[in-house]
């Protein structure tokens, strides 16, 4: 049978703590979106759910977010859309419902 592997209780010499995080790297702070940022992101998502790099830079500039945060927001929104489409087969789910759900979800998880 398999034997469970226990992690050392003291930091190892590789510079990582027991959870595998580097000591020198601080944990990334979760991004909190303002209502205005969400409105801009959602409006652009309804126009194009998969913007190219140039559009991502433009949206990032307008919202004051980094291009990477903007890119991840679009990735997450596409995943939510796909999830709702698959979960809503046989139901009438509109883009407006998805947008409302998206903003509620972001506001709840981003606090």
N, C-alpha and C positions, 0 to 999 in steps of 0.2 A: 504494500500500500504506500501511498504518498505521505511523506512527513512534512508538516508545515514548516516553513522557513521563517524564523523570527529575525526581525531587524535589530541591529545593535541599538542599545539605548543611548549611547554617546555618539557624537558626530564622528564620521570616519575621516580619514586623511585625504579623501578626494575633494573636500570642500563642500560636500553636500550634507544636509541634515537627514535624519532618518526618513523623512517623507520624500526625499529626492530633490528638494529645492536647493538651488545654490544659495549660499549665505549672502553673496554679494548682490544677488538680484532680489529686489523687493517685489512682493506680489503685486501684479497689475491691478489697478483700481478699476472697478466696474464703471462703465460709462453710464451717466444719467442723461437722458434726452429731455430737452424742454418741449413744451407743447408746440412752439414755433418750429423747432427742428423736426419733430414728428410730422407736422403738417407738410413741410417741404419734402421730406423723405417719402411720405405716402403719396403726395401728388405726383412726384417723379416716378414712383413705382407703378402708378396706374398708367402712366404714359409709356414707360419702358421698364420692365421688371429686371432686365439684364443690361444695364448701361455699360458702355465701353470705358476705357481708362480716362479719356478726355472728359466724358460726362461725369464720371465719378469725381474728378478733380474739381469740376465746376460746382457740383452739388456740395462737395466738402467745403469749398470756398464760401458758398452762400450760407451754409449752416454753421460754419466755424468749427466743424469737426475735421479730424484727419481723414485722408483718403482711405486709409486702412479701416477705420471705424465705419465709414460710410460703406465700404465694400462688404464688410461683415454684416452690417444691417441689411443690405440687399440680399446677401446669401441666406440669412436667417429668415427674411420675409418670403423668399422663394420657397424655402423649406416649409414654412407655415402654410403658404398657399397650396403647395402640393399635398400636405397633410390634410387640409380642409377639403380639397377636391376629392381625395380618396375617401375620407370619412363621410363626406356629404353626398356620395353616390345615391341617387334616388331622392335626394332632398334638393330643394331650390336654395342654393347658397350663392348669394351675389357678392360682387367685389366690395360693395359698401359694407356688408356684414364683416367681410374679412378685414377691411381697413379698421373698422371699429374694434374688432377683436384684437388686431395687431397693436393698436395704440393702448388698449387696456392692458394687454400682456406686457408691453414694454414698461408701462408706468408701474405695474405691480412688481416686476422683476428688477427694475432698475433703481429701486429705492434703497 
